[in-house]
Amino acid sequence: METHFAEVVGALTPGPPRDPALPIRPGTTLTGARCRELFAVQLGSRLLDVAARQLRERDEGFYTIGSAGHEGNAAVAAALRVTDPALLHYRSGAFYLARSAQAGRLAEEGLRDVLLGLAAAAEEPIAGGRHKVFGHPGLAVIPQTSTIASHLPRAVGVGFAIERARTLGVPSAWPADAVAVCSFGDASANHATALSGLNTAAYVTFRGLPLPVLFVCEDNGIGISVKTPPGWAERARHPMLPSFEADGCDLAEIHDVALRAVEHVRTTRSPAFLHMRTVRLMGHAGSDVEIAYRTRKEIALDLERDPLVRTARLLVEAGLATPDELLSRYESDRDHVLKLAMECARRPRLASAAEVMRPIAPRDPGRVAVRAAQAASTDARERAFATLPELEGKLTLAQAVNRTLADAMAADPGVLVFGEDVARKGGVYGVTRGLLRRFGAERVFDTLLDEQAVLGLALGSGVTGLLPVPEVQYLAYLHNALDQIRGEAATLQFFSQGAFRNPLVLRVASYAYQKGFGGHFHNDNSIAALRDIPGIVVASPARPDDAAAMLRTCLAAAREDGSVCVFLEPIALYHTRDLFDEGDGGWLAPYAPPARWAETHVPIGRARSYGDGRDLTIVTFGNGLRMSLRAAVRLTAEEKGCRVLDLRWLSPLPVEDLMRAAELTGRVLIADETRAGGGVSESVMAALLDNGFTGPIARVASHDSFVPLGPAADTVLLSETDIEQAARKLLG
């Protein structure tokens, strides 16, 4: 590639000198002066790829997926503003350097940013050596791994939130006329997540709502070794999205087309698709041997389209540079970048688990407690409620969640509640009933039926400055879109050292025990996929008073710490009223008035204990709490002293409270409504053993089965009888 550049540029014939203030060639708006600036950016990006290979050969660099052949995206950056949020493809080196230069930074600053990332240096300004990403808070570049277009739903959310924040008059991270840009490759365009993002954008536009997002498909015709059929990428866009087409190897052409595309999005406040044809030089990454799956002719044809060579030709033919000047510039810049790379490779790297994990889940319990106790003014609350909830008497769990959401919306104008059926219908189980009427369609709205879209809207809203409270109708539905939590939400603070956050409280109607209704897709008892995601909070309230307090805690943690919270609401307990006998009202609870929110605050990771028995501790959560309390009463009547510990928080586990309750009785039974394999009980047992508990431990859980339809469900789910029998066995 370098030899080809030297040979072709060296053979160019200079044209007559042209005024740098004039277009570089007839029919374009790209001036000679701008062309020279962007050539410098393209050259810098190319040399970063050369440096990445050299660092890898010396075992001093750890990332070699480069941008060679995609340097035309410098013109896309030039068409945008520094304040336009950018979610970038991993071949966006030239875009990043152009954005850095637009911000008035020295060329060396942008180069150093990337080189420190290649070397996994702890001083790297965005991820701190945790991963090589393009990102910078001062440049509005939101770090993305972008390997499978997982960032497209978030990009849609950012565009949506720009407009929604403006409409609501609440603070936003971006200007009111900002445009979100999202770049991705032609192979990624086939991924379901990409299709979800594009379809959501078209859907929002079809509904007549503004959505300023520019999708940029950088089409190099190949995904690692798999060719993209010619013509496919430009047709892969949604047919309702306006399309712009450009040769990304021709700087003048992509410059003009990108300007038109950005202007369209900015003025119409609607999405567009920019198909940018590129080439991929030097293979997929440093370890990729292209000749194993591409012919020499195919590789040579890509070299003939090298965007750096073609920009050099523009300058030479316009008389704005000589071949010797450009070749000399290449060599001097090459020496400088390689020297800078060696300097970056000598910088310290992360050396301990504590250093690596520091930005995963920052917690400030004191600040969270203070915010959780804050309520709207009395006037605002009276406008939000026909009757203040603390005056309603005892409430069900569903009612408690509803009132807490209303209180939160009255206090914080940035809170949005949305999902499938949550607005006009008020949710499948009526949990959000009345919120649309009280707070309007700008803040309570139904989405299309796509969980990836729901979560993408939430992630974009959170990073923009709003506080999204999306709902997923059933726990099983969450698995359709889990990478939006695992790969996007949970990693953002990790990849940005907290510079970017996506506060989020995801409500999920959860678990089983719906009296045989719905089968496995409506009665799911698996949360293993949530519990192994670093840093997220998994809350599982069972009682109405806990649901209200814990939801306030999650909302406060999202605002104060940027926490990603998943709030699992037991469907079978939504409308439960009684505990032991019909009509006893034992599962109802009053709603605490704001004056008592501080004293009733439930910190993340604190359990709740019932009873004072000294013979056995039953550890449980969710539906298991009601069953365990009923079983414990029967055991206590037989003079077997039991206490019940409701974990409440499944991640992080309340280990301190767990150990205290275990030591008080010396025997522990874990009643786990999730599955025996991969269920919560496995982690509880491990926590007990890891922390030195030596007493007898037993567990009883649901079977490793999907939940069937009808009464057959009872055969595979944890029951009161199971708990009682296991307790008797453990007690001897």
MARMI-277131 format. One line per 5 residues: their letters; for each residue x, y, z of C-alpha. Coordinates in nm, 3 decimals, m for minus. Example, Ala and Ser with C-alpha at 12.3 -4.5 7.8 and 13.67 -1.06 7.14 Angstrom:
! residues 2
AS = 1.230:m0.450:0.780; 1.367:m0.106:0.714;
//
This chain:
! residues 732
METHF = 0.000:0.000:0.000; 0.277:0.244:0.088; 0.476:0.145:m0.222; 0.170:0.198:m0.439; 0.119:0.546:m0.294;
AEVVG = 0.481:0.641:m0.361; 0.480:0.507:m0.717; 0.149:0.659:m0.826; 0.191:0.998:m0.661; 0.551:1.021:m0.780;
ALTPG = 0.433:0.980:m1.139; 0.164:1.251:m1.125; 0.193:1.556:m1.348; 0.125:1.891:m1.177; m0.145:2.109:m1.326;
PPRDP = m0.154:2.487:m1.353; m0.169:2.660:m1.011; m0.522:2.724:m0.884; m0.633:2.973:m0.619; m0.675:2.769:m0.295;
ALPIR = m0.994:2.963:m0.223; m1.153:2.826:m0.542; m1.304:2.480:m0.587; m1.043:2.209:m0.627; m1.207:2.114:m0.957;
PGTTL = m1.510:2.231:m1.155; m1.849:2.129:m1.017; m1.753:2.086:m0.653; m1.778:2.306:m0.344; m1.456:2.162:m0.200;
TGARC = m1.198:2.438:m0.207; m0.829:2.379:m0.255; m0.754:2.501:0.096; m1.012:2.266:0.248; m0.881:1.982:0.037;
RELFA = m0.531:2.035:0.176; m0.668:2.033:0.531; m0.858:1.713:0.476; m0.561:1.548:0.301; m0.359:1.608:0.617;
VQLGS = m0.633:1.438:0.818; m0.653:1.146:0.575; m0.276:1.107:0.583; m0.276:1.108:0.962; m0.540:0.836:0.969;
RLLDV = m0.344:0.626:0.719; m0.027:0.654:0.924; m0.210:0.550:1.239; m0.285:0.221:1.062; 0.081:0.181:0.969;
AARQL = 0.177:0.253:1.329; m0.078:m0.001:1.456; 0.092:m0.276:1.252; 0.435:m0.179:1.375; 0.324:m0.166:1.736;
RERDE = 0.167:m0.510:1.699; 0.488:m0.654:1.551; 0.676:m0.525:1.855; 0.408:m0.662:2.090; 0.348:m0.305:2.206;
GFYTI = 0.012:m0.254:2.037; m0.306:m0.452:2.078; m0.550:m0.340:1.810; m0.505:m0.342:1.433; m0.849:m0.294:1.280;
GSAGH = m0.773:0.012:1.072; m0.936:0.282:0.862; m0.725:0.246:0.545; m0.955:0.292:0.248; m1.223:0.466:0.453;
EGNAA = m1.045:0.801:0.484; m1.324:0.969:0.290; m1.521:0.984:0.616; m1.311:1.290:0.697; m1.547:1.476:0.462;
VAAAL = m1.849:1.351:0.656; m1.699:1.497:0.973; m1.633:1.823:0.788; m2.000:1.847:0.693; m2.104:1.828:1.057;
RVTDP = m2.052:2.044:1.364; m1.835:1.961:1.662; m2.151:1.959:1.874; m2.328:1.698:1.661; m2.321:1.368:1.854;
ALLHY = m2.135:1.098:1.664; m2.161:0.721:1.710; m1.885:0.583:1.493; m1.782:0.273:1.304; m1.444:0.130:1.404;
RSGAF = m1.294:0.245:1.071; m1.350:0.611:1.154; m0.994:0.728:1.212; m1.017:1.012:0.961; m1.354:1.123:1.097;
YLARS = m1.212:1.138:1.448; m0.904:1.336:1.343; m1.118:1.576:1.139; m1.354:1.630:1.434; m1.054:1.688:1.662;
AQAGR = m0.916:1.950:1.422; m1.259:2.117:1.396; m1.248:2.166:1.772; m0.926:2.365:1.740; m0.703:2.092:1.877;
LAEEG = m0.351:2.038:1.749; m0.308:1.756:1.498; m0.082:1.576:1.743; m0.355:1.566:2.006; m0.591:1.363:1.790;
LRDVL = m0.310:1.132:1.681; m0.200:1.078:2.038; m0.557:0.995:2.146; m0.570:0.707:1.898; m0.215:0.585:1.953;
LGLAA = m0.265:0.565:2.329; m0.569:0.352:2.259; m0.373:0.121:2.027; m0.114:0.076:2.300; m0.379:0.023:2.572;
AAEEP = m0.223:0.303:2.773; m0.396:0.410:3.093; m0.359:0.776:2.985; m0.578:0.723:2.676; m0.841:0.996:2.721;
IAGGR = m1.165:0.805:2.665; m1.141:0.439:2.771; m0.821:0.469:2.971; m0.665:0.165:2.807; m0.968:m0.060:2.852;
HKVFG = m1.045:m0.085:2.483; m0.958:0.088:2.156; m1.260:0.306:2.077; m1.317:0.641:1.909; m1.464:0.872:2.168;
HPGLA = m1.420:1.208:2.337; m1.664:1.408:2.551; m1.529:1.739:2.422; m1.586:1.626:2.064; m1.935:1.479:2.114;
VIPQT = m1.803:1.142:2.000; m1.980:0.872:2.202; m1.759:0.562:2.226; m1.895:0.253:2.053; m1.758:m0.094:1.990;
STIAS = m1.989:m0.103:1.685; m1.889:m0.454:1.584; m2.240:m0.565:1.489; m2.416:m0.232:1.443; m2.541:m0.253:1.802;
HLPRA = m2.517:0.126:1.822; m2.785:0.201:1.561; m3.081:0.176:1.802; m2.899:0.409:2.043; m2.830:0.653:1.759;
VGVGF = m3.201:0.662:1.684; m3.258:0.726:2.054; m3.014:1.016:2.050; m3.189:1.178:1.755; m3.526:1.124:1.920;
AIERA = m3.404:1.267:2.251; m3.255:1.580:2.091; m3.602:1.675:1.974; m3.787:1.550:2.280; m3.562:1.746:2.517;
RTLGV = m3.621:2.060:2.310; m3.996:2.004:2.316; m4.000:1.950:2.692; m3.765:2.240:2.759; m3.529:2.025:2.966;
PSAWP = m3.147:2.040:2.956; m2.979:1.833:2.688; m2.622:1.729:2.618; m2.659:1.855:2.260; m2.781:2.179:2.094;
ADAVA = m3.146:2.194:1.992; m3.056:2.187:1.621; m2.799:1.908:1.652; m2.781:1.611:1.414; m2.683:1.264:1.530;
VCSFG = m2.454:1.073:1.293; m2.408:0.699:1.299; m2.160:0.511:1.078; m2.137:0.138:1.017; m2.011:m0.113:0.763;
DASAN = m2.189:m0.290:0.480; m2.165:m0.629:0.652; m2.309:m0.488:0.974; m2.604:m0.351:0.780; m2.737:m0.707:0.762;
HATAL = m2.750:m0.752:1.137; m3.091:m0.754:1.303; m2.983:m0.468:1.528; m2.907:m0.249:1.228; m3.240:m0.335:1.071;
SGLNT = m3.410:m0.247:1.398; m3.244:0.095:1.402; m3.328:0.174:1.041; m3.684:0.050:1.075; m3.740:0.250:1.393;
AAYVT = m3.615:0.564:1.221; m3.857:0.509:0.934; m4.140:0.431:1.175; m4.084:0.748:1.379; m4.078:0.953:1.059;
FRGLP = m4.394:0.783:0.933; m4.561:0.887:1.257; m4.472:1.247:1.174; m4.219:1.286:1.457; m3.883:1.461:1.412;
LPVLF = m3.570:1.244:1.414; m3.246:1.412:1.302; m3.021:1.111:1.238; m2.779:1.056:0.950; m2.695:0.689:0.890;
VCEDN = m2.366:0.647:0.706; m2.303:0.305:0.554; m1.933:0.279:0.467; m1.947:0.007:0.205; m1.611:m0.155:0.131;
GIGIS = m1.775:m0.461:m0.021; m1.655:m0.718:0.229; m1.709:m0.832:0.588; m1.384:m0.994:0.707; m1.375:m1.258:0.428;
VKTPP = m1.739:m1.259:0.313; m1.818:m1.045:0.011; m2.120:m0.816:0.008; m2.313:m0.858:m0.318; m2.260:m0.553:m0.540;
GWAER = m2.550:m0.311:m0.506; m2.681:m0.470:m0.187; m2.574:m0.208:0.068; m2.750:0.085:m0.100; m3.067:m0.124:m0.118;
ARHPM = m3.036:m0.242:0.242; m3.159:0.092:0.369; m3.524:0.121:0.463; m3.721:0.227:0.153; m3.878:0.516:0.346;
LPSFE = m3.542:0.677:0.425; m3.413:0.938:0.179; m3.087:0.813:0.030; m2.767:0.988:m0.074; m2.499:0.813:m0.278;
ADGCD = m2.128:0.898:m0.299; m1.790:0.756:m0.388; m1.608:0.774:m0.058; m1.275:0.741:m0.236; m1.335:1.073:m0.416;
LAEIH = m1.295:1.344:m0.153; m1.467:1.611:m0.361; m1.770:1.393:m0.429; m1.819:1.270:m0.073; m1.765:1.625:0.053;
DVALR = m2.049:1.762:m0.160; m2.288:1.474:m0.099; m2.223:1.471:0.278; m2.300:1.844:0.292; m2.632:1.787:0.116;
AVEHV = m2.719:1.491:0.338; m2.640:1.676:0.660; m2.829:1.983:0.545; m3.132:1.767:0.466; m3.131:1.609:0.812;
RTTRS = m3.066:1.936:0.993; m3.334:2.136:0.817; m3.608:1.873:0.786; m3.530:1.713:1.128; m3.577:1.375:0.961;
PAFLH = m3.340:1.080:0.905; m3.143:1.002:0.592; m2.917:0.724:0.464; m2.577:0.807:0.314; m2.430:0.520:0.115;
MRTVR = m2.056:0.579:0.091; m1.861:0.342:m0.135; m1.514:0.272:0.000; m1.238:0.014:m0.020; m1.067:m0.185:0.252;
LMGHA = m0.689:m0.177:0.240; m0.452:m0.396:0.442; m0.721:m0.654:0.525; m0.969:m0.667:0.809; m0.700:m0.641:1.076;
GSDVE = m0.330:m0.703:1.122; m0.379:m1.078:1.165; m0.587:m1.110:0.849; m0.419:m1.269:0.545; m0.631:m1.135:0.261;
IAYRT = m0.469:m1.347:m0.006; m0.633:m1.652:0.155; m0.975:m1.541:0.030; m0.919:m1.262:m0.224; m0.740:m1.269:m0.558;
RKEIA = m0.442:m1.049:m0.626; m0.648:m0.874:m0.893; m0.921:m0.786:m0.641; m0.665:m0.645:m0.400; m0.498:m0.448:m0.680;
LDLER = m0.831:m0.301:m0.792; m0.890:m0.170:m0.440; m0.543:m0.014:m0.439; m0.634:0.170:m0.760; m0.918:0.338:m0.569;
DPLVR = m0.702:0.433:m0.268; m0.866:0.754:m0.135; m0.533:0.895:m0.015; m0.385:0.861:m0.365; m0.694:1.016:m0.521;
TARLL = m0.688:1.316:m0.287; m0.319:1.359:m0.365; m0.409:1.359:m0.735; m0.667:1.633:m0.675; m0.403:1.854:m0.513;
VEAGL = m0.137:1.788:m0.776; m0.368:1.838:m1.073; m0.492:2.165:m0.918; m0.135:2.286:m0.890; m0.163:2.308:m0.510;
ATPDE = 0.114:2.058:m0.440; 0.390:1.879:m0.627; 0.449:1.505:m0.610; 0.779:1.562:m0.433; 0.609:1.781:m0.171;
LLSRY = 0.345:1.517:m0.099; 0.595:1.232:m0.083; 0.817:1.435:0.145; 0.515:1.518:0.361; 0.427:1.149:0.375;
ESDRD = 0.773:1.049:0.493; 0.811:1.328:0.749; 0.463:1.267:0.891; 0.532:0.894:0.894; 0.846:0.941:1.100;
HVLKL = 0.661:1.172:1.338; 0.366:0.935:1.388; 0.589:0.631:1.441; 0.799:0.821:1.692; 0.484:0.932:1.869;
AMECA = 0.361:0.572:1.864; 0.676:0.450:2.036; 0.634:0.717:2.302; 0.274:0.613:2.360; 0.375:0.247:2.383;
RRPRL = 0.599:0.332:2.678; 0.319:0.490:2.878; 0.183:0.298:3.182; m0.097:0.045:3.133; m0.368:m0.071:3.368;
ASAAE = m0.206:m0.298:3.623; m0.474:m0.416:3.865; m0.831:m0.540:3.870; m0.928:m0.237:4.077; m0.794:m0.001:3.810;
VMRPI = m0.973:m0.187:3.532; m1.305:m0.202:3.715; m1.309:0.151:3.858; m1.554:0.303:3.605; m1.790:0.005:3.576;
APRDP = m2.041:0.106:3.842; m1.958:0.413:4.048; m2.176:0.433:4.356; m2.246:0.728:4.582; m2.502:0.596:4.832;
GRVAV = m2.519:0.924:5.021; m2.612:1.131:4.718; m2.856:0.863:4.604; m3.027:0.865:4.945; m3.064:1.243:4.935;
RAAQA = m3.211:1.244:4.584; m3.440:0.950:4.659; m3.597:1.154:4.938; m3.671:1.454:4.716; m4.028:1.505:4.598;
ASTDA = m4.207:1.757:4.383; m4.368:2.056:4.549; m4.702:2.005:4.719; m4.874:2.199:4.439; m4.711:1.985:4.169;
RERAF = m4.808:1.665:4.350; m5.166:1.781:4.392; m5.183:1.852:4.018; m5.041:1.505:3.945; m5.280:1.315:4.170;
ATLPE = m5.655:1.335:4.212; m5.591:1.203:4.563; m5.244:1.205:4.710; m5.131:0.840:4.724; m5.046:0.856:5.094;
LEGKL = m5.414:0.930:5.154; m5.547:0.639:4.947; m5.503:0.376:5.212; m5.321:0.052:5.150; m5.209:m0.017:4.792;
TLAQA = m5.120:m0.317:4.579; m4.776:m0.359:4.427; m4.901:m0.239:4.088; m5.058:0.068:4.245; m4.741:0.145:4.439;
VNRTL = m4.531:0.136:4.121; m4.786:0.354:3.942; m4.788:0.619:4.214; m4.409:0.619:4.240; m4.374:0.675:3.866;
ADAMA = m4.621:0.964:3.887; m4.430:1.117:4.178; m4.106:1.086:3.983; m4.255:1.249:3.674; m4.396:1.533:3.882;
ADPGV = m4.053:1.599:4.033; m3.831:1.551:3.726; m3.949:1.683:3.386; m3.687:1.468:3.215; m3.848:1.137:3.317;
LVFGE = m4.001:0.952:3.020; m4.219:0.641:3.050; m4.258:0.437:2.733; m4.285:0.090:2.585; m4.539:m0.139:2.424;
DVARK = m4.897:m0.062:2.538; m4.790:0.159:2.829; m4.973:0.477:2.725; m5.337:0.456:2.621; m5.386:0.103:2.752;
GGVYG = m5.188:0.173:3.068; m4.982:m0.143:3.039; m5.093:m0.504:3.007; m5.144:m0.514:3.383; m5.255:m0.156:3.431;
VTRGL = m4.934:m0.047:3.604; m4.897:0.274:3.400; m5.268:0.352:3.385; m5.347:0.724:3.402; m4.993:0.848:3.340;
LRRFG = m5.066:0.950:2.982; m5.361:1.163:3.091; m5.163:1.329:3.369; m4.833:1.394:3.191; m4.911:1.395:2.820;
AERVF = m4.793:1.209:2.513; m4.456:1.383:2.508; m4.358:1.196:2.823; m4.573:0.882:2.820; m4.595:0.706:2.487;
DTLLD = m4.629:0.374:2.311; m4.346:0.242:2.097; m4.336:0.003:1.808; m4.323:m0.365:1.904; m3.945:m0.411:1.902;
EQAVL = m3.754:m0.446:2.228; m3.428:m0.341:2.062; m3.598:m0.020:1.954; m3.741:0.037:2.303; m3.400:m0.001:2.465;
GLALG = m3.226:0.199:2.192; m3.463:0.491:2.254; m3.382:0.460:2.624; m3.005:0.454:2.574; m3.013:0.753:2.341;
SGVTG = m3.239:0.942:2.580; m3.016:0.868:2.877; m2.692:0.980:2.713; m2.869:1.297:2.597; m2.968:1.395:2.952;
LLPVP = m3.319:1.261:3.000; m3.418:0.986:3.244; m3.585:0.703:3.052; m3.807:0.449:3.227; m3.888:0.201:2.950;
EVQYL = m4.102:m0.106:3.002; m4.055:m0.451:2.854; m4.382:m0.640:2.875; m4.246:m0.977:2.982; m3.912:m1.108:3.102;
AYLHN = m3.884:m1.348:2.808; m3.913:m1.055:2.567; m3.604:m0.892:2.717; m3.384:m1.167:2.578; m3.474:m1.051:2.227;
ALDQI = m3.269:m0.738:2.288; m3.030:m0.818:2.571; m2.722:m0.691:2.388; m2.862:m0.339:2.420; m2.810:m0.385:2.796;
RGEAA = m2.499:m0.603:2.788; m2.306:m0.457:2.496; m2.428:m0.098:2.497; m2.578:0.025:2.825; m2.347:m0.155:3.068;
TLQFF = m2.027:m0.077:2.879; m2.065:0.297:2.819; m1.921:0.416:3.149; m1.653:0.146:3.127; m1.542:0.261:2.781;
SQGAF = m1.557:0.629:2.869; m1.436:0.634:3.232; m1.768:0.789:3.324; m1.745:1.074:3.073; m2.061:0.939:2.908;
RNPLV = m2.348:0.779:3.100; m2.683:0.631:3.008; m2.900:0.648:3.320; m3.177:0.397:3.280; m3.447:0.228:3.485;
LRVAS = m3.586:m0.061:3.284; m3.911:m0.200:3.421; m3.983:m0.562:3.332; m4.300:m0.756:3.411; m4.137:m1.071:3.543;
YAYQK = m4.147:m1.427:3.667; m4.422:m1.689:3.659; m4.718:m1.800:3.875; m4.987:m1.640:3.659; m5.221:m1.931:3.731;
GFGGH = m5.123:m2.113:3.417; m5.166:m1.817:3.183; m4.954:m1.772:2.876; m4.694:m2.047:2.878; m4.321:m1.991:2.871;
FHNDN = m4.320:m1.661:2.683; m4.531:m1.493:2.950; m4.405:m1.695:3.245; m4.027:m1.676:3.230; m3.816:m1.740:3.537;
SIAAL = m3.463:m1.698:3.399; m3.255:m1.395:3.489; m2.909:m1.552:3.456; m2.835:m1.339:3.149; m2.886:m1.024:3.358;
RDIPG = m2.694:m1.123:3.665; m2.360:m1.173:3.489; m2.351:m0.823:3.336; m2.093:m0.618:3.528; m2.221:m0.312:3.705;
IVVAS = m2.593:m0.321:3.640; m2.844:m0.310:3.926; m3.109:m0.583:3.932; m3.392:m0.500:4.170; m3.664:m0.749:4.260;
PARPD = m3.930:m0.603:4.491; m4.205:m0.826:4.623; m4.411:m0.601:4.850; m4.579:m0.268:4.761; m4.383:m0.059:5.014;
DAAAM = m4.053:m0.206:4.894; m4.151:m0.152:4.530; m4.208:0.220:4.591; m3.890:0.273:4.791; m3.671:0.062:4.563;
LRTCL = m3.802:0.232:4.249; m3.718:0.571:4.402; m3.370:0.437:4.477; m3.322:0.316:4.120; m3.436:0.648:3.975;
AAARE = m3.202:0.834:4.209; m2.910:0.602:4.130; m2.970:0.654:3.759; m2.959:1.031:3.800; m2.671:1.048:4.048;
DGSVC = m2.449:0.758:3.942; m2.559:0.697:3.584; m2.668:0.350:3.692; m2.829:0.101:3.458; m3.111:m0.051:3.664;
VFLEP = m3.338:m0.341:3.575; m3.651:m0.342:3.791; m3.813:m0.687:3.794; m4.179:m0.667:3.894; m4.346:m0.999:3.988;
IALYH = m4.656:m1.021:3.769; m4.832:m1.263:4.001; m4.800:m1.017:4.290; m4.913:m0.704:4.100; m5.270:m0.724:4.229;
TRDLF = m5.226:m0.962:4.522; m5.400:m0.835:4.836; m5.388:m1.114:5.090; m5.109:m1.306:5.259; m5.250:m1.587:5.474;
DEGDG = m5.627:m1.579:5.451; m5.873:m1.436:5.204; m5.954:m1.081:5.295; m5.664:m1.031:5.541; m5.505:m0.759:5.324;
GWLAP = m5.166:m0.881:5.432; m4.998:m0.807:5.100; m5.115:m0.445:5.085; m4.913:m0.155:5.220; m4.962:0.221:5.262;
YAPPA = m4.773:0.466:5.042; m4.518:0.660:5.241; m4.562:1.040:5.228; m4.257:1.238:5.110; m4.180:1.338:5.469;
RWAET = m4.099:0.971:5.537; m3.905:0.891:5.221; m3.570:0.946:5.391; m3.644:0.708:5.679; m3.796:0.445:5.448;
HVPIG = m3.516:0.466:5.192; m3.391:0.126:5.070; m3.025:0.144:4.965; m2.900:m0.073:4.681; m2.782:m0.403:4.821;
RARSY = m2.985:m0.410:5.146; m3.214:m0.702:5.223; m3.526:m0.713:5.443; m3.576:m0.958:5.728; m3.903:m1.104:5.860;
GDGRD = m3.937:m1.282:6.194; m3.690:m1.355:6.471; m3.659:m1.734:6.464; m3.329:m1.887:6.567; m3.353:m2.229:6.398;
LTIVT = m3.360:m2.157:6.024; m3.314:m1.870:5.780; m3.509:m1.893:5.455; m3.346:m1.676:5.190; m3.572:m1.581:4.902;
FGNGL = m3.705:m1.302:4.676; m3.998:m1.217:4.447; m4.282:m1.466:4.454; m4.072:m1.678:4.686; m4.120:m1.424:4.965;
RMSLR = m4.495:m1.477:4.991; m4.458:m1.854:4.971; m4.177:m1.856:5.228; m4.368:m1.639:5.475; m4.667:m1.872:5.453;
AAVRL = m4.446:m2.178:5.501; m4.261:m2.013:5.790; m4.584:m1.948:5.979; m4.675:m2.314:5.961; m4.329:m2.418:6.077;
TAEEK = m4.332:m2.165:6.359; m4.664:m2.306:6.478; m4.474:m2.632:6.530; m4.211:m2.449:6.738; m3.954:m2.444:6.458;
GCRVL = m3.825:m2.089:6.471; m3.784:m1.945:6.120; m3.685:m1.608:5.986; m3.723:m1.509:5.622; m3.475:m1.288:5.438;
DLRWL = m3.599:m1.111:5.126; m3.289:m1.036:4.917; m3.471:m0.757:4.727; m3.155:m0.685:4.522; m3.029:m0.965:4.300;
SPLPV = m2.733:m0.767:4.173; m2.541:m0.666:4.370; m2.645:m0.929:4.625; m2.694:m0.802:4.983; m2.404:m1.013:5.111;
EDLMR = m2.368:m0.834:5.445; m2.733:m0.884:5.536; m2.723:m1.240:5.404; m2.430:m1.333:5.627; m2.586:m1.171:5.932;
AAELT = m2.914:m1.360:5.885; m2.731:m1.686:5.818; m2.515:m1.661:6.131; m2.818:m1.587:6.349; m2.964:m1.933:6.284;
GRVLI = m2.671:m2.139:6.159; m2.890:m2.303:5.891; m2.990:m2.160:5.552; m3.255:m2.270:5.306; m3.264:m2.085:4.975;
ADETR = m3.606:m2.070:4.811; m3.541:m1.976:4.450; m3.820:m1.938:4.193; m3.562:m1.920:3.912; m3.418:m2.239:3.769;
AGGGV = m3.187:m2.474:3.955; m2.928:m2.439:3.680; m2.808:m2.081:3.644; m3.050:m1.952:3.905; m3.005:m1.703:4.186;
SESVM = m2.955:m1.977:4.447; m2.620:m2.072:4.297; m2.484:m1.724:4.363; m2.632:m1.711:4.712; m2.465:m2.040:4.802;
AALLD = m2.135:m1.921:4.660; m2.162:m1.596:4.859; m2.224:m1.787:5.181; m1.929:m2.018:5.127; m1.694:m1.745:5.002;
NGFTG = m1.764:m1.544:5.315; m1.697:m1.829:5.556; m2.040:m1.964:5.645; m1.994:m2.320:5.774; m2.349:m2.421:5.867;
PIARV = m2.583:m2.645:5.668; m2.709:m2.499:5.340; m2.987:m2.633:5.122; m3.179:m2.497:4.832; m3.502:m2.559:4.650;
ASHDS = m3.567:m2.408:4.308; m3.781:m2.439:4.000; m3.692:m2.717:3.757; m3.464:m2.659:3.461; m3.762:m2.634:3.229;
FVPLG = m3.957:m2.386:3.029; m4.290:m2.302:3.190; m4.577:m2.490:3.022; m4.935:m2.377:2.967; m5.210:m2.440:3.220;
PAADT = m5.191:m2.636:3.548; m4.883:m2.822:3.422; m4.683:m2.513:3.520; m4.719:m2.611:3.883; m4.516:m2.926:3.819;
VLLSE = m4.197:m2.736:3.732; m4.222:m2.423:3.949; m4.113:m2.378:4.308; m4.406:m2.426:4.548; m4.488:m2.364:4.913;
TDIEQ = m4.488:m2.739:4.966; m4.135:m2.760:4.824; m4.017:m2.492:5.064; m4.186:m2.645:5.365; m4.057:m2.996:5.294;
AARKL = m3.701:m2.873:5.235; m3.717:m2.673:5.560; m3.832:m2.975:5.760; m3.552:m3.185:5.613; m3.290:m2.924:5.696;
LG = m3.425:m2.889:6.049; m3.401:m3.265:6.095;
//
